[in-house]
Amino acid sequence: MLSIETYQKEFIAYLEDFSSHKEPHNLYEPIRYILKLGGKRLRPVLTLMTAEVFDGDYKKSLDAALAVEVFHNFSLVHDDIMDDAPLRRGNETVHEKWDINTGILSGDAMLIMAYQLFENYDNGIFKSLAKLFSKTAIEVCEGQQYDIDFETRDDVTIPEYLKMIEYKTAALVGAAMQMGAIVANASIDNQNIIYEFGKNLGIAFQLQDDYLDAFGSPETFGKQVGGDIIENKKTYLYLKALEFSTGANKEELKDLFSISPNENTDKIETVKQIFETSGASISTQKEIAHYTNQAFLVLESLNISEEKKAILKQFGESLVTRSV
């Protein structure tokens, strides 16, 4: 198996060829723009890596990996419109650089382009990839709707929040890995197991992202620290702090999360202090460890060598102990 860096380089080179100049310019240039903004390339790397885990040729999974990355970025373009977000990865969002109509149309084209990439496979693999992709795409939309609904609800539960991040984030991580397994013609059992591994890892990844949003370093995190707090996002940290707090502390937290994001407020440090003193911070770290361990437990039943299991574990650990 290759190193993570090599998979990244191979994928980026393939992406460069895909992102060629096309007409009409105002449809395809925003697509080139968002795809070149970078990011971790986590999902496509997982597709390539999984193909090799099951003794396949990773190069044959490049189209599936590209479909995953194009779909992921399509969802970001539309998410940014819904959130009215000005920046993505430190650069202007597509709808800010162009306009909302361009963002909608270019995003729509990206979704179609993702499906087109599956046409490069034979009928059996095409059908399996498209079926998994459709299931995952609708789950991502459902997760996004839950996330939107939570903004106006005061009764969000922790199981509901975990379901939301499973659909919105973790499902695509699991699918990225299963697609690599499909291309490599792995058994159905192994396909399902690697999906569960990726899904659990994806939940741990998102919980770690929530944690870093509050307690990460501004120098390494790559986003504004405290952004979720400003936006009153009901993350796992917030829900646990609410569960553990009583009386005046509980009311203070609710009041702080009723302040409009547009108001100039200094609430970040106060909220972070509540997260720590209530025990929500430690509880979140424990939950990250729980889902990471669940992923590793699932891995044990996978019919691959111990060496390959160790590589997957090492990659999983690097995701959930990261500071970026």
TIBA-566252 format. One record per residue (C-alpha): residue number from 1; residue in one letter; x, y, z. Coordinates in steps of 0.1 Angstrom, whole numbers, padded with zeros to 4 digits. Layout:
# residues N
<guse NUM, "a", <X, Y, Z>>,
...
# end
This chain:
# residues 324
<guse 1, "m", <0000, 0000, 0000>>,
<guse 2, "l", <0011, 0036, -0007>>,
<guse 3, "s", <0015, 0064, 0018>>,
<guse 4, "i", <-0014, 0089, 0024>>,
<guse 5, "e", <0007, 0116, 0008>>,
<guse 6, "t", <0011, 0095, -0024>>,
<guse 7, "y", <-0026, 0088, -0026>>,
<guse 8, "q", <-0032, 0126, -0022>>,
<guse 9, "k", <-0008, 0134, -0050>>,
<guse 10, "e", <-0022, 0108, -0073>>,
<guse 11, "f", <-0058, 0120, -0067>>,
<guse 12, "i", <-0049, 0157, -0071>>,
<guse 13, "a", <-0032, 0150, -0104>>,
<guse 14, "y", <-0064, 0132, -0116>>,
<guse 15, "l", <-0085, 0161, -0103>>,
<guse 16, "e", <-0064, 0185, -0123>>,
<guse 17, "d", <-0072, 0166, -0156>>,
<guse 18, "f", <-0109, 0165, -0147>>,
<guse 19, "s", <-0110, 0203, -0139>>,
<guse 20, "s", <-0102, 0214, -0174>>,
<guse 21, "h", <-0116, 0246, -0190>>,
<guse 22, "k", <-0150, 0241, -0205>>,
<guse 23, "e", <-0178, 0263, -0219>>,
<guse 24, "p", <-0200, 0280, -0208>>,
<guse 25, "h", <-0173, 0296, -0187>>,
<guse 26, "n", <-0196, 0309, -0160>>,
<guse 27, "l", <-0209, 0274, -0153>>,
<guse 28, "y", <-0176, 0255, -0152>>,
<guse 29, "e", <-0152, 0281, -0138>>,
<guse 30, "p", <-0170, 0281, -0103>>,
<guse 31, "i", <-0166, 0243, -0103>>,
<guse 32, "r", <-0129, 0246, -0111>>,
<guse 33, "y", <-0126, 0272, -0084>>,
<guse 34, "i", <-0142, 0252, -0056>>,
<guse 35, "l", <-0124, 0220, -0065>>,
<guse 36, "k", <-0090, 0238, -0064>>,
<guse 37, "l", <-0096, 0253, -0030>>,
<guse 38, "g", <-0080, 0222, -0014>>,
<guse 39, "g", <-0092, 0208, 0018>>,
<guse 40, "k", <-0081, 0175, 0034>>,
<guse 41, "r", <-0092, 0153, 0004>>,
<guse 42, "l", <-0101, 0128, 0032>>,
<guse 43, "r", <-0129, 0110, 0014>>,
<guse 44, "p", <-0112, 0103, -0020>>,
<guse 45, "v", <-0080, 0092, -0002>>,
<guse 46, "l", <-0102, 0067, 0017>>,
<guse 47, "t", <-0116, 0054, -0015>>,
<guse 48, "l", <-0082, 0048, -0030>>,
<guse 49, "m", <-0068, 0033, 0002>>,
<guse 50, "t", <-0097, 0009, 0006>>,
<guse 51, "a", <-0094, -0004, -0030>>,
<guse 52, "e", <-0059, -0014, -0022>>,
<guse 53, "v", <-0069, -0029, 0012>>,
<guse 54, "f", <-0090, -0054, -0007>>,
<guse 55, "d", <-0061, -0061, -0032>>,
<guse 56, "g", <-0076, -0039, -0060>>,
<guse 57, "d", <-0057, -0014, -0082>>,
<guse 58, "y", <-0063, 0020, -0066>>,
<guse 59, "k", <-0061, 0036, -0101>>,
<guse 60, "k", <-0093, 0019, -0110>>,
<guse 61, "s", <-0110, 0036, -0081>>,
<guse 62, "l", <-0100, 0071, -0091>>,
<guse 63, "d", <-0133, 0078, -0109>>,
<guse 64, "a", <-0153, 0067, -0078>>,
<guse 65, "a", <-0130, 0088, -0056>>,
<guse 66, "l", <-0135, 0118, -0078>>,
<guse 67, "a", <-0173, 0113, -0077>>,
<guse 68, "v", <-0171, 0114, -0039>>,
<guse 69, "e", <-0150, 0146, -0039>>,
<guse 70, "v", <-0172, 0164, -0065>>,
<guse 71, "f", <-0203, 0155, -0046>>,
<guse 72, "h", <-0188, 0167, -0013>>,
<guse 73, "n", <-0179, 0200, -0029>>,
<guse 74, "f", <-0213, 0203, -0045>>,
<guse 75, "s", <-0228, 0200, -0010>>,
<guse 76, "l", <-0204, 0227, 0003>>,
<guse 77, "v", <-0214, 0251, -0024>>,
<guse 78, "h", <-0251, 0247, -0016>>,
<guse 79, "d", <-0245, 0247, 0022>>,
<guse 80, "d", <-0226, 0280, 0019>>,
<guse 81, "i", <-0256, 0295, 0001>>,
<guse 82, "m", <-0280, 0283, 0028>>,
<guse 83, "d", <-0257, 0296, 0056>>,
<guse 84, "d", <-0249, 0328, 0037>>,
<guse 85, "a", <-0212, 0320, 0044>>,
<guse 86, "p", <-0187, 0345, 0030>>,
<guse 87, "l", <-0156, 0323, 0032>>,
<guse 88, "r", <-0147, 0287, 0025>>,
<guse 89, "r", <-0112, 0275, 0033>>,
<guse 90, "g", <-0101, 0311, 0037>>,
<guse 91, "n", <-0114, 0321, 0003>>,
<guse 92, "e", <-0146, 0337, -0010>>,
<guse 93, "t", <-0175, 0312, -0014>>,
<guse 94, "v", <-0188, 0306, -0049>>,
<guse 95, "h", <-0220, 0326, -0044>>,
<guse 96, "e", <-0200, 0355, -0030>>,
<guse 97, "k", <-0174, 0355, -0058>>,
<guse 98, "w", <-0201, 0351, -0085>>,
<guse 99, "d", <-0237, 0352, -0074>>,
<guse 100, "i", <-0264, 0329, -0058>>,
<guse 101, "n", <-0278, 0318, -0092>>,
<guse 102, "t", <-0244, 0307, -0104>>,
<guse 103, "g", <-0238, 0288, -0071>>,
<guse 104, "i", <-0271, 0269, -0075>>,
<guse 105, "l", <-0265, 0260, -0111>>,
<guse 106, "s", <-0229, 0251, -0108>>,
<guse 107, "g", <-0237, 0230, -0078>>,
<guse 108, "d", <-0264, 0212, -0097>>,
<guse 109, "a", <-0240, 0205, -0125>>,
<guse 110, "m", <-0215, 0190, -0100>>,
<guse 111, "l", <-0241, 0166, -0087>>,
<guse 112, "i", <-0248, 0154, -0122>>,
<guse 113, "m", <-0210, 0152, -0130>>,
<guse 114, "a", <-0205, 0130, -0100>>,
<guse 115, "y", <-0231, 0105, -0113>>,
<guse 116, "q", <-0215, 0106, -0148>>,
<guse 117, "l", <-0182, 0094, -0133>>,
<guse 118, "f", <-0197, 0060, -0124>>,
<guse 119, "e", <-0204, 0055, -0162>>,
<guse 120, "n", <-0167, 0046, -0166>>,
<guse 121, "y", <-0174, 0013, -0148>>,
<guse 122, "d", <-0190, -0019, -0161>>,
<guse 123, "n", <-0226, -0026, -0154>>,
<guse 124, "g", <-0223, -0045, -0122>>,
<guse 125, "i", <-0200, -0021, -0105>>,
<guse 126, "f", <-0219, 0009, -0119>>,
<guse 127, "k", <-0251, -0003, -0104>>,
<guse 128, "s", <-0236, -0010, -0070>>,
<guse 129, "l", <-0218, 0024, -0069>>,
<guse 130, "a", <-0249, 0044, -0081>>,
<guse 131, "k", <-0272, 0026, -0056>>,
<guse 132, "l", <-0249, 0034, -0027>>,
<guse 133, "f", <-0243, 0069, -0039>>,
<guse 134, "s", <-0281, 0077, -0042>>,
<guse 135, "k", <-0287, 0063, -0007>>,
<guse 136, "t", <-0258, 0084, 0007>>,
<guse 137, "a", <-0268, 0116, -0012>>,
<guse 138, "i", <-0303, 0116, 0002>>,
<guse 139, "e", <-0290, 0109, 0037>>,
<guse 140, "v", <-0267, 0140, 0034>>,
<guse 141, "c", <-0297, 0161, 0024>>,
<guse 142, "e", <-0317, 0147, 0054>>,
<guse 143, "g", <-0288, 0155, 0077>>,
<guse 144, "q", <-0286, 0190, 0064>>,
<guse 145, "q", <-0324, 0195, 0070>>,
<guse 146, "y", <-0320, 0182, 0105>>,
<guse 147, "d", <-0292, 0207, 0110>>,
<guse 148, "i", <-0314, 0235, 0098>>,
<guse 149, "d", <-0343, 0224, 0119>>,
<guse 150, "f", <-0321, 0223, 0150>>,
<guse 151, "e", <-0314, 0260, 0147>>,
<guse 152, "t", <-0349, 0270, 0157>>,
<guse 153, "r", <-0354, 0242, 0183>>,
<guse 154, "d", <-0347, 0243, 0220>>,
<guse 155, "d", <-0354, 0206, 0226>>,
<guse 156, "v", <-0327, 0189, 0205>>,
<guse 157, "t", <-0316, 0156, 0221>>,
<guse 158, "i", <-0281, 0140, 0219>>,
<guse 159, "p", <-0294, 0110, 0200>>,
<guse 160, "e", <-0310, 0134, 0174>>,
<guse 161, "y", <-0277, 0153, 0171>>,
<guse 162, "l", <-0257, 0121, 0166>>,
<guse 163, "k", <-0282, 0110, 0139>>,
<guse 164, "m", <-0277, 0143, 0122>>,
<guse 165, "i", <-0239, 0141, 0120>>,
<guse 166, "e", <-0242, 0104, 0110>>,
<guse 167, "y", <-0263, 0115, 0080>>,
<guse 168, "k", <-0247, 0148, 0072>>,
<guse 169, "t", <-0210, 0138, 0076>>,
<guse 170, "a", <-0203, 0102, 0085>>,
<guse 171, "a", <-0225, 0085, 0058>>,
<guse 172, "l", <-0203, 0100, 0031>>,
<guse 173, "v", <-0171, 0088, 0048>>,
<guse 174, "g", <-0185, 0053, 0051>>,
<guse 175, "a", <-0197, 0054, 0015>>,
<guse 176, "a", <-0162, 0066, 0003>>,
<guse 177, "m", <-0147, 0035, 0018>>,
<guse 178, "q", <-0174, 0011, 0006>>,
<guse 179, "m", <-0169, 0025, -0030>>,
<guse 180, "g", <-0133, 0015, -0029>>,
<guse 181, "a", <-0143, -0020, -0018>>,
<guse 182, "i", <-0169, -0022, -0046>>,
<guse 183, "v", <-0144, -0013, -0073>>,
<guse 184, "a", <-0120, -0039, -0058>>,
<guse 185, "n", <-0148, -0066, -0059>>,
<guse 186, "a", <-0146, -0072, -0022>>,
<guse 187, "s", <-0173, -0095, -0007>>,
<guse 188, "i", <-0206, -0080, 0004>>,
<guse 189, "d", <-0197, -0087, 0040>>,
<guse 190, "n", <-0164, -0069, 0037>>,
<guse 191, "q", <-0181, -0040, 0019>>,
<guse 192, "n", <-0206, -0036, 0048>>,
<guse 193, "i", <-0180, -0039, 0075>>,
<guse 194, "i", <-0157, -0013, 0059>>,
<guse 195, "y", <-0188, 0010, 0056>>,
<guse 196, "e", <-0194, 0007, 0093>>,
<guse 197, "f", <-0158, 0013, 0101>>,
<guse 198, "g", <-0159, 0045, 0080>>,
<guse 199, "k", <-0192, 0056, 0095>>,
<guse 200, "n", <-0180, 0053, 0131>>,
<guse 201, "l", <-0148, 0071, 0122>>,
<guse 202, "g", <-0168, 0098, 0105>>,
<guse 203, "i", <-0189, 0104, 0136>>,
<guse 204, "a", <-0157, 0106, 0157>>,
<guse 205, "f", <-0142, 0130, 0131>>,
<guse 206, "q", <-0172, 0154, 0133>>,
<guse 207, "l", <-0172, 0153, 0171>>,
<guse 208, "q", <-0135, 0162, 0170>>,
<guse 209, "d", <-0143, 0190, 0146>>,
<guse 210, "d", <-0170, 0203, 0171>>,
<guse 211, "y", <-0144, 0201, 0199>>,
<guse 212, "l", <-0117, 0219, 0179>>,
<guse 213, "d", <-0142, 0246, 0169>>,
<guse 214, "a", <-0143, 0256, 0206>>,
<guse 215, "f", <-0108, 0245, 0219>>,
<guse 216, "g", <-0086, 0244, 0188>>,
<guse 217, "s", <-0057, 0267, 0181>>,
<guse 218, "p", <-0065, 0296, 0157>>,
<guse 219, "e", <-0031, 0290, 0140>>,
<guse 220, "t", <-0037, 0253, 0131>>,
<guse 221, "f", <-0075, 0249, 0130>>,
<guse 222, "g", <-0079, 0268, 0097>>,
<guse 223, "k", <-0113, 0283, 0107>>,
<guse 224, "q", <-0125, 0309, 0132>>,
<guse 225, "v", <-0123, 0293, 0167>>,
<guse 226, "g", <-0157, 0297, 0184>>,
<guse 227, "g", <-0176, 0299, 0151>>,
<guse 228, "d", <-0202, 0273, 0163>>,
<guse 229, "i", <-0207, 0293, 0195>>,
<guse 230, "i", <-0212, 0326, 0176>>,
<guse 231, "e", <-0237, 0308, 0153>>,
<guse 232, "n", <-0255, 0292, 0183>>,
<guse 233, "k", <-0249, 0257, 0169>>,
<guse 234, "k", <-0264, 0230, 0192>>,
<guse 235, "t", <-0233, 0208, 0190>>,
<guse 236, "y", <-0225, 0178, 0213>>,
<guse 237, "l", <-0205, 0202, 0235>>,
<guse 238, "y", <-0235, 0225, 0240>>,
<guse 239, "l", <-0260, 0197, 0245>>,
<guse 240, "k", <-0238, 0180, 0271>>,
<guse 241, "a", <-0232, 0213, 0289>>,
<guse 242, "l", <-0270, 0219, 0290>>,
<guse 243, "e", <-0275, 0183, 0304>>,
<guse 244, "f", <-0248, 0187, 0331>>,
<guse 245, "s", <-0257, 0223, 0341>>,
<guse 246, "t", <-0284, 0233, 0366>>,
<guse 247, "g", <-0301, 0265, 0378>>,
<guse 248, "a", <-0284, 0298, 0370>>,
<guse 249, "n", <-0257, 0281, 0349>>,
<guse 250, "k", <-0282, 0264, 0327>>,
<guse 251, "e", <-0302, 0296, 0322>>,
<guse 252, "e", <-0270, 0316, 0314>>,
<guse 253, "l", <-0260, 0291, 0287>>,
<guse 254, "k", <-0295, 0292, 0272>>,
<guse 255, "d", <-0294, 0330, 0272>>,
<guse 256, "l", <-0259, 0331, 0256>>,
<guse 257, "f", <-0272, 0309, 0228>>,
<guse 258, "s", <-0302, 0332, 0222>>,
<guse 259, "i", <-0279, 0361, 0212>>,
<guse 260, "s", <-0281, 0368, 0175>>,
<guse 261, "p", <-0249, 0360, 0155>>,
<guse 262, "n", <-0251, 0395, 0141>>,
<guse 263, "e", <-0247, 0411, 0176>>,
<guse 264, "n", <-0212, 0421, 0187>>,
<guse 265, "t", <-0207, 0398, 0216>>,
<guse 266, "d", <-0179, 0385, 0237>>,
<guse 267, "k", <-0196, 0353, 0246>>,
<guse 268, "i", <-0170, 0328, 0233>>,
<guse 269, "e", <-0148, 0327, 0263>>,
<guse 270, "t", <-0178, 0325, 0287>>,
<guse 271, "v", <-0193, 0296, 0268>>,
<guse 272, "k", <-0160, 0278, 0267>>,
<guse 273, "q", <-0157, 0281, 0304>>,
<guse 274, "i", <-0191, 0266, 0309>>,
<guse 275, "f", <-0182, 0238, 0285>>,
<guse 276, "e", <-0152, 0230, 0307>>,
<guse 277, "t", <-0166, 0235, 0342>>,
<guse 278, "s", <-0198, 0215, 0334>>,
<guse 279, "g", <-0178, 0185, 0322>>,
<guse 280, "a", <-0190, 0188, 0286>>,
<guse 281, "s", <-0155, 0191, 0273>>,
<guse 282, "i", <-0143, 0158, 0289>>,
<guse 283, "s", <-0176, 0141, 0279>>,
<guse 284, "t", <-0171, 0151, 0243>>,
<guse 285, "q", <-0135, 0137, 0243>>,
<guse 286, "k", <-0148, 0105, 0258>>,
<guse 287, "e", <-0174, 0102, 0230>>,
<guse 288, "i", <-0148, 0108, 0203>>,
<guse 289, "a", <-0128, 0079, 0219>>,
<guse 290, "h", <-0160, 0058, 0220>>,
<guse 291, "y", <-0167, 0061, 0183>>,
<guse 292, "t", <-0131, 0056, 0174>>,
<guse 293, "n", <-0130, 0024, 0195>>,
<guse 294, "q", <-0162, 0013, 0178>>,
<guse 295, "a", <-0146, 0017, 0144>>,
<guse 296, "f", <-0116, -0003, 0155>>,
<guse 297, "l", <-0138, -0030, 0170>>,
<guse 298, "v", <-0157, -0033, 0137>>,
<guse 299, "l", <-0123, -0036, 0119>>,
<guse 300, "e", <-0115, -0068, 0138>>,
<guse 301, "s", <-0141, -0088, 0118>>,
<guse 302, "l", <-0127, -0076, 0085>>,
<guse 303, "n", <-0112, -0104, 0064>>,
<guse 304, "i", <-0078, -0087, 0057>>,
<guse 305, "s", <-0042, -0090, 0070>>,
<guse 306, "e", <-0033, -0077, 0104>>,
<guse 307, "e", <-0008, -0054, 0086>>,
<guse 308, "k", <-0036, -0037, 0067>>,
<guse 309, "k", <-0058, -0034, 0098>>,
<guse 310, "a", <-0029, -0016, 0115>>,
<guse 311, "i", <-0026, 0008, 0086>>,
<guse 312, "l", <-0064, 0016, 0088>>,
<guse 313, "k", <-0061, 0020, 0126>>,
<guse 314, "q", <-0032, 0044, 0122>>,
<guse 315, "f", <-0051, 0065, 0097>>,
<guse 316, "g", <-0081, 0065, 0120>>,
<guse 317, "e", <-0061, 0076, 0150>>,
<guse 318, "s", <-0045, 0104, 0129>>,
<guse 319, "l", <-0080, 0118, 0121>>,
<guse 320, "v", <-0093, 0119, 0156>>,
<guse 321, "t", <-0061, 0133, 0173>>,
<guse 322, "r", <-0056, 0160, 0147>>,
<guse 323, "s", <-0054, 0197, 0156>>,
<guse 324, "v", <-0066, 0209, 0122>>,
# end
